[in-house]
Protein backbone atom coordinates (compact mmCIF):
# COMPACT_ATOMS: atom_id res chain seq x y z
CA UNK A 1 0.00 0.00 0.00
CA UNK A 2 1.44 3.34 -1.02
CA UNK A 3 2.21 5.90 1.68
CA UNK A 4 0.05 8.57 0.04
CA UNK A 5 -3.07 6.56 0.90
CA UNK A 6 -2.37 6.78 4.62
CA UNK A 7 -3.39 10.42 4.76
CA UNK A 8 -6.90 9.55 3.56
CA UNK A 9 -9.66 8.07 5.67
CA UNK A 10 -12.20 7.03 3.05
CA UNK A 11 -12.90 6.90 -0.68
CA UNK A 12 -16.47 8.02 -0.14
CA UNK A 13 -19.95 6.62 0.36
CA UNK A 14 -21.43 3.60 -1.42
CA UNK A 15 -23.06 5.70 -4.13
CA UNK A 16 -19.74 7.42 -4.76
CA UNK A 17 -17.84 4.13 -5.03
CA UNK A 18 -20.45 2.75 -7.45
CA UNK A 19 -20.25 5.91 -9.58
CA UNK A 20 -16.46 5.74 -9.64
CA UNK A 21 -16.58 2.09 -10.74
CA UNK A 22 -19.12 2.87 -13.46
CA UNK A 23 -16.98 5.72 -14.80
CA UNK A 24 -13.57 4.04 -14.68
CA UNK A 25 -14.00 0.28 -15.07
CA UNK A 26 -15.00 0.45 -18.71
CA UNK A 27 -12.07 -1.16 -20.51
CA UNK A 28 -11.31 2.15 -22.17
CA UNK A 29 -8.95 5.03 -21.46
CA UNK A 30 -10.55 7.51 -19.07
CA UNK A 31 -9.47 11.13 -18.82
CA UNK A 32 -8.86 11.85 -15.13
CA UNK A 33 -9.72 15.62 -15.14
CA UNK A 34 -13.01 14.75 -16.86
CA UNK A 35 -13.56 11.99 -14.31
CA UNK A 36 -13.18 14.46 -11.45
CA UNK A 37 -15.73 16.75 -13.02
CA UNK A 38 -18.17 13.89 -13.65
CA UNK A 39 -18.00 12.79 -9.99
CA UNK A 40 -18.48 16.25 -8.52
CA UNK A 41 -21.56 18.10 -7.33
CA UNK A 42 -23.97 15.15 -7.45
CA UNK A 43 -26.58 14.82 -4.73
CA UNK A 44 -25.96 12.01 -2.23
CA UNK A 45 -22.71 11.08 -3.99
CA UNK A 46 -19.42 11.41 -2.14
CA UNK A 47 -16.20 10.23 -3.78
CA UNK A 48 -12.58 11.30 -3.39
CA UNK A 49 -11.25 10.65 -6.88
CA UNK A 50 -7.47 10.91 -6.17
CA UNK A 51 -7.86 8.52 -3.21
CA UNK A 52 -10.02 6.14 -5.25
CA UNK A 53 -7.52 6.05 -8.12
CA UNK A 54 -4.66 5.06 -5.79
CA UNK A 55 -6.74 2.49 -3.92
CA UNK A 56 -8.09 0.84 -7.07
CA UNK A 57 -4.61 0.75 -8.58
CA UNK A 58 -3.31 -0.95 -5.42
CA UNK A 59 -6.08 -3.54 -5.77
CA UNK A 60 -5.07 -4.21 -9.37
CA UNK A 61 -8.32 -2.85 -10.79
CA UNK A 62 -6.85 0.15 -12.62
CA UNK A 63 -3.68 1.32 -14.28
CA UNK A 64 -2.95 5.04 -14.02
CA UNK A 65 -0.64 6.78 -16.45
CA UNK A 66 -0.40 10.56 -16.36
CA UNK A 67 -3.86 12.05 -16.82
CA UNK A 68 -5.51 8.81 -17.94
CA UNK A 69 -6.50 5.52 -16.36
CA UNK A 70 -7.69 2.23 -17.81
CA UNK A 71 -9.16 -1.01 -16.55
CA UNK A 72 -8.35 -3.94 -18.80
CA UNK A 73 -9.42 -6.92 -16.72
CA UNK A 74 -12.34 -5.61 -14.68
CA UNK A 75 -15.39 -4.18 -16.38
CA UNK A 76 -18.27 -2.78 -14.36
CA UNK A 77 -21.44 -4.80 -15.14
CA UNK A 78 -24.46 -2.52 -15.35
CA UNK A 79 -26.80 -5.50 -14.97
CA UNK A 80 -25.35 -6.96 -11.75
CA UNK A 81 -23.58 -4.30 -9.66
CA UNK A 82 -24.09 -6.10 -6.34
CA UNK A 83 -22.05 -9.13 -7.44
CA UNK A 84 -19.33 -6.83 -8.70
CA UNK A 85 -19.22 -5.03 -5.36
CA UNK A 86 -18.56 -8.40 -3.76
CA UNK A 87 -15.51 -8.86 -5.96
CA UNK A 88 -14.32 -5.35 -5.01
CA UNK A 89 -14.61 -6.34 -1.34
CA UNK A 90 -12.60 -9.49 -1.97
CA UNK A 91 -9.86 -7.50 -3.68
CA UNK A 92 -9.83 -5.08 -0.77
CA UNK A 93 -9.61 -7.93 1.73
CA UNK A 94 -6.68 -9.48 -0.14
CA UNK A 95 -4.73 -6.21 0.01
CA UNK A 96 -5.23 -5.95 3.78
CA UNK A 97 -4.20 -9.53 4.53
CA UNK A 98 -1.42 -9.93 1.94
CA UNK A 99 0.30 -6.72 2.99
CA UNK A 100 -0.09 -7.45 6.70
CA UNK A 101 -2.39 -4.52 7.50
CA UNK A 102 -4.73 -6.80 9.40
CA UNK A 103 -3.75 -9.46 11.92
CA UNK A 104 -5.62 -12.47 10.54
CA UNK A 105 -4.59 -14.60 13.55
CA UNK A 106 -6.95 -12.51 15.70
CA UNK A 107 -10.03 -13.51 13.69
CA UNK A 108 -12.38 -15.58 15.84
CA UNK A 109 -15.59 -17.52 15.27
CA UNK A 110 -18.46 -16.14 17.35
CA UNK A 111 -20.93 -18.93 17.99
CA UNK A 112 -23.80 -16.67 19.10
CA UNK A 113 -23.48 -14.60 15.91
CA UNK A 114 -22.63 -17.62 13.74
CA UNK A 115 -20.03 -15.40 12.11
CA UNK A 116 -16.35 -14.64 12.18
CA UNK A 117 -15.33 -11.46 13.97
CA UNK A 118 -12.17 -9.41 13.98
CA UNK A 119 -11.19 -6.97 16.75
CA UNK A 120 -11.00 -3.34 15.74
CA UNK A 121 -7.44 -3.15 17.07
CA UNK A 122 -6.36 -5.87 14.57
CA UNK A 123 -6.30 -3.27 11.79
CA UNK A 124 -2.96 -1.49 11.69
CA UNK A 125 -2.41 2.22 11.30
CA UNK A 126 -2.62 3.49 7.74
CA UNK A 127 -5.21 1.11 6.31
CA UNK A 128 -8.31 3.23 6.96
CA UNK A 129 -9.18 3.55 3.27
CA UNK A 130 -9.51 -0.20 2.70
CA UNK A 131 -11.06 -0.98 6.08
CA UNK A 132 -13.69 1.75 5.61
CA UNK A 133 -14.39 0.58 2.07
CA UNK A 134 -15.27 -2.86 3.47
CA UNK A 135 -17.55 -1.20 6.03
CA UNK A 136 -19.17 1.06 3.43
CA UNK A 137 -19.87 -1.85 1.08
CA UNK A 138 -21.31 -3.99 3.90
CA UNK A 139 -18.53 -6.57 4.13
CA UNK A 140 -17.77 -5.57 7.72
CA UNK A 141 -20.37 -4.65 10.33
CA UNK A 142 -19.23 -2.74 13.42
CA UNK A 143 -20.43 -4.20 16.73
CA UNK A 144 -18.96 -3.02 20.02
CA UNK A 145 -15.20 -3.66 19.91
CA UNK A 146 -15.23 -5.96 16.85
CA UNK A 147 -16.21 -6.07 13.20
CA UNK A 148 -18.50 -8.87 12.04
CA UNK A 149 -17.32 -10.41 8.78
CA UNK A 150 -20.41 -10.87 6.63
CA UNK A 151 -21.12 -14.13 4.86
CA UNK A 152 -20.61 -12.89 1.30
CA UNK A 153 -16.83 -12.53 1.80
CA UNK A 154 -16.40 -15.39 4.26
CA UNK A 155 -15.38 -17.87 1.56
CA UNK A 156 -12.83 -15.44 0.14
CA UNK A 157 -11.48 -14.87 3.64
CA UNK A 158 -11.01 -18.61 4.07
CA UNK A 159 -9.20 -19.05 0.75
CA UNK A 160 -6.99 -16.00 1.39
CA UNK A 161 -5.94 -17.25 4.82
CA UNK A 162 -5.34 -20.75 3.47
CA UNK A 163 -3.03 -19.22 0.88
CA UNK A 164 -1.21 -17.31 3.58
CA UNK A 165 -0.70 -20.37 5.79
CA UNK A 166 2.83 -21.62 6.12
CA UNK A 167 3.62 -24.09 3.35
CA UNK A 168 5.71 -27.20 4.04
CA UNK A 169 8.74 -25.57 2.40
CA UNK A 170 8.29 -22.41 4.47
CA UNK A 171 7.91 -24.48 7.62
CA UNK A 172 11.11 -26.39 6.90
CA UNK A 173 12.88 -23.11 6.20
CA UNK A 174 11.58 -21.67 9.47
CA UNK A 175 12.70 -24.73 11.42
CA UNK A 176 16.11 -24.56 9.79
CA UNK A 177 16.37 -20.89 10.75
CA UNK A 178 15.42 -21.70 14.36
CA UNK A 179 18.03 -24.47 14.40
CA UNK A 180 20.71 -22.07 13.14
CA UNK A 181 19.76 -19.50 15.78
CA UNK A 182 19.89 -22.15 18.50
CA UNK A 183 23.28 -23.42 17.34
CA UNK A 184 24.66 -19.88 17.26
CA UNK A 185 23.55 -19.36 20.85
CA UNK A 186 25.13 -22.62 22.01
CA UNK A 187 28.41 -21.85 20.23
CA UNK A 188 28.46 -18.43 21.90
CA UNK A 189 27.87 -19.88 25.38
CA UNK A 190 30.49 -22.59 24.86
CA UNK A 191 33.11 -19.92 24.07
CA UNK A 192 31.80 -17.68 26.85
CA UNK A 193 32.08 -20.45 29.46
CA UNK A 194 35.70 -21.15 28.67
CA UNK A 195 36.57 -17.56 29.56
CA UNK A 196 34.00 -16.91 32.30
CA UNK A 197 36.47 -17.96 34.97
CA UNK A 198 40.27 -18.35 34.93
CA UNK A 199 39.91 -22.08 34.40
CA UNK A 200 42.98 -24.26 34.14
CA UNK A 201 43.54 -26.12 30.89
CA UNK A 202 42.13 -29.37 32.24
CA UNK A 203 38.89 -27.64 33.20
CA UNK A 204 38.62 -25.91 29.81
CA UNK A 205 38.93 -29.29 28.12
CA UNK A 206 36.12 -30.58 30.32
CA UNK A 207 33.66 -27.88 29.16
CA UNK A 208 31.65 -29.70 26.49
CA UNK A 209 28.66 -29.14 24.25
CA UNK A 210 26.66 -32.26 25.13
CA UNK A 211 23.75 -31.45 22.79
CA UNK A 212 25.82 -32.24 19.69
CA UNK A 213 25.62 -35.94 20.52
CA UNK A 214 22.95 -36.30 23.22
CA UNK A 215 19.88 -34.17 22.54
CA UNK A 216 17.92 -35.88 25.33
CA UNK A 217 20.23 -34.93 28.21
CA UNK A 218 18.00 -32.04 29.29
CA UNK A 219 20.86 -29.53 29.00
CA UNK A 220 23.22 -28.37 26.23
CA UNK A 221 26.58 -27.69 27.84
CA UNK A 222 28.42 -29.08 30.84
CA UNK A 223 30.84 -26.76 32.60
CA UNK A 224 32.17 -25.94 36.08
CA UNK A 225 30.90 -23.59 38.77
CA UNK A 226 34.28 -21.89 39.11
CA UNK A 227 38.00 -22.41 38.78
CA UNK A 228 38.36 -23.44 42.42
CA UNK A 229 36.36 -26.64 42.17
CA UNK A 230 35.31 -29.37 39.83
CA UNK A 231 31.64 -28.99 40.76
CA UNK A 232 29.65 -29.32 37.56
CA UNK A 233 27.36 -26.69 36.05
CA UNK A 234 24.66 -27.96 33.70
CA UNK A 235 23.69 -25.31 31.16
CA UNK A 236 20.58 -25.13 29.00
CA UNK A 237 20.96 -22.43 26.31
CA UNK A 238 17.89 -20.48 25.19
CA UNK A 239 18.47 -18.07 22.32
CA UNK A 240 15.80 -15.48 21.63
CA UNK A 241 15.10 -12.60 19.25
CA UNK A 242 13.20 -9.57 20.51
CA UNK A 243 11.75 -9.67 24.00
CA UNK A 244 13.03 -12.28 26.46
CA UNK A 245 11.15 -15.56 26.09
CA UNK A 246 11.88 -19.26 25.75
CA UNK A 247 10.27 -22.67 25.46
CA UNK A 248 11.15 -25.18 28.16
CA UNK A 249 10.50 -28.87 27.57
CA UNK A 250 9.33 -31.36 30.18
CA UNK A 251 12.64 -33.21 29.89
CA UNK A 252 14.59 -30.02 30.56
CA UNK A 253 12.38 -29.14 33.52
CA UNK A 254 12.96 -32.58 35.02
CA UNK A 255 16.72 -32.18 34.53
CA UNK A 256 16.53 -28.82 36.29
CA UNK A 257 14.54 -30.27 39.16
CA UNK A 258 17.02 -33.12 39.55
CA UNK A 259 20.16 -30.94 39.52
CA UNK A 260 18.85 -27.96 41.49
CA UNK A 261 21.43 -25.18 41.98
CA UNK A 262 23.86 -26.81 39.55
CA UNK A 263 21.43 -26.30 36.65
CA UNK A 264 21.36 -22.93 34.82
CA UNK A 265 19.52 -21.46 31.89
CA UNK A 266 21.58 -19.04 29.80
CA UNK A 267 19.37 -16.56 27.96
CA UNK A 268 21.15 -15.32 24.83
CA UNK A 269 19.99 -12.35 22.76
CA UNK A 270 20.75 -13.47 19.21
CA UNK A 271 21.18 -9.90 17.97
CA UNK A 272 23.78 -9.16 20.68
CA UNK A 273 26.04 -12.16 20.12
CA UNK A 274 28.53 -10.17 18.04
CA UNK A 275 28.73 -7.21 20.42
CA UNK A 276 31.83 -6.62 22.53
CA UNK A 277 31.60 -7.68 26.18
CA UNK A 278 28.09 -9.07 25.78
CA UNK A 279 27.11 -11.53 28.52
CA UNK A 280 24.03 -13.75 28.60
CA UNK A 281 21.43 -13.61 31.35
CA UNK A 282 22.03 -16.54 33.72
CA UNK A 283 19.10 -18.10 35.58
CA UNK A 284 20.36 -20.32 38.39
CA UNK A 285 18.19 -23.11 39.79
CA UNK A 286 15.36 -22.31 37.32
CA UNK A 287 13.07 -25.03 38.67
CA UNK A 288 12.90 -23.13 41.94
CA UNK A 289 13.07 -19.61 40.54
CA UNK A 290 10.95 -20.03 37.40
CA UNK A 291 8.57 -22.94 38.03
CA UNK A 292 8.03 -22.32 41.73
CA UNK A 293 8.73 -18.58 41.74
CA UNK A 294 6.47 -15.65 40.90
CA UNK A 295 8.71 -13.60 38.63
CA UNK A 296 8.05 -15.46 35.37
CA UNK A 297 4.81 -15.97 33.46
CA UNK A 298 4.31 -19.54 32.27
CA UNK A 299 1.85 -20.48 29.53
CA UNK A 300 1.25 -24.02 28.19
CA UNK A 301 1.78 -24.16 24.43
CA UNK A 302 0.88 -27.81 23.92
CA UNK A 303 -0.24 -30.95 25.75
CA UNK A 304 0.68 -34.58 25.22
CA UNK A 305 -2.63 -36.45 25.30
CA UNK A 306 -3.22 -40.19 25.56
CA UNK A 307 -6.33 -42.14 26.57
CA UNK A 308 -6.83 -43.48 30.08
CA UNK A 309 -8.17 -46.97 30.72
CA UNK A 310 -11.63 -45.54 31.35
CA UNK A 311 -11.52 -43.66 28.04
CA UNK A 312 -10.74 -46.88 26.20
CA UNK A 313 -13.56 -48.63 28.05
CA UNK A 314 -15.98 -45.94 26.90
CA UNK A 315 -14.74 -46.36 23.34
CA UNK A 316 -15.35 -50.12 23.52
CA UNK A 317 -18.81 -49.68 25.04
CA UNK A 318 -19.78 -47.33 22.23
CA UNK A 319 -19.08 -50.14 19.78
CA UNK A 320 -21.02 -52.79 21.68
CA UNK A 321 -23.75 -52.59 19.06
CA UNK A 322 -21.30 -53.96 16.55
CA UNK A 323 -20.52 -56.89 18.84
CA UNK A 324 -24.07 -57.92 19.77
CA UNK A 325 -23.66 -61.48 18.60
CA UNK A 326 -20.95 -63.00 20.77
CA UNK A 327 -21.88 -66.66 20.25
CA UNK A 328 -18.98 -67.26 19.72
CA UNK A 329 -17.06 -63.98 20.11
CA UNK A 330 -14.95 -64.66 17.07
CA UNK A 331 -18.10 -64.44 14.97
CA UNK A 332 -18.58 -60.87 16.15
CA UNK A 333 -14.99 -60.04 15.33
CA UNK A 334 -15.46 -61.41 11.83
CA UNK A 335 -18.63 -59.32 11.46
CA UNK A 336 -16.84 -56.22 12.69
CA UNK A 337 -13.97 -56.79 10.28
CA UNK A 338 -16.36 -57.27 7.39
CA UNK A 339 -18.24 -54.09 8.23
CA UNK A 340 -15.07 -52.03 8.48
CA UNK A 341 -13.41 -53.69 5.46
CA UNK A 342 -10.20 -54.09 7.45
CA UNK A 343 -7.31 -55.76 5.66
CA UNK A 344 -6.58 -58.20 8.46
CA UNK A 345 -7.61 -59.36 11.87
CA UNK A 346 -4.60 -58.01 13.76
CA UNK A 347 -5.59 -54.39 13.08
CA UNK A 348 -8.75 -54.80 15.13
CA UNK A 349 -8.10 -57.32 17.86
CA UNK A 350 -5.46 -55.57 19.99
CA UNK A 351 -7.59 -52.42 20.25
CA UNK A 352 -11.02 -53.79 21.05
CA UNK A 353 -10.75 -57.32 22.42
CA UNK A 354 -7.19 -58.21 23.37
CA UNK A 355 -8.22 -61.69 24.50
CA UNK A 356 -9.00 -62.61 20.89
CA UNK A 357 -5.31 -62.51 20.00
CA UNK A 358 -5.12 -66.14 21.08
CA UNK A 359 -7.62 -67.23 18.43
CA UNK A 360 -6.57 -70.34 16.63
CA UNK A 361 -4.70 -69.96 13.37
CA UNK A 362 -7.56 -71.76 11.67
CA UNK A 363 -10.07 -69.11 12.74
CA UNK A 364 -7.65 -66.36 11.76
CA UNK A 365 -7.30 -67.91 8.32
CA UNK A 366 -11.07 -68.27 7.90
CA UNK A 367 -11.69 -64.65 8.86
CA UNK A 368 -9.01 -63.51 6.44
CA UNK A 369 -10.63 -65.55 3.69
CA UNK A 370 -14.01 -64.00 4.47
CA UNK A 371 -12.54 -60.51 4.27
CA UNK A 372 -10.93 -61.17 0.91
CA UNK A 373 -14.22 -62.16 -0.66
Secondary structure, 3 states (H helix, E strand, C coil): CCHHHHHCCCCECHHHHHHHHHHHCCCCCEEHHHHHHHCCCCCCCCECHHHHHHHHHHCCCCEEECCEEECCCCCCCCCCHHHHHHHHHHHHHHHHHHCCCECHHHCEEECCCCEEEEEHHHECCCCHHHHHHHHHCCCEEEECCEEEECHHHHHHHHHHHHHHCCCHHHHHHHHHHHHHHHHHHHHHHHHHHHHHCCCCHHHHHHCEEHHHCCCCCCCCEEEECCCCCCCEEEEEEEEECCCCCCCCCHHHHHHHHHHHHHEEEEEEEHHHCCCCCCCCEEEECHHHHHHCCCCCCCCCCCCCCCCCHHHHHHHHHHCHHHHCCCCCHHHHHHHHHHHHCCCCCHHHHHHHCHHHHHCCHHHHHHHHHHHHC
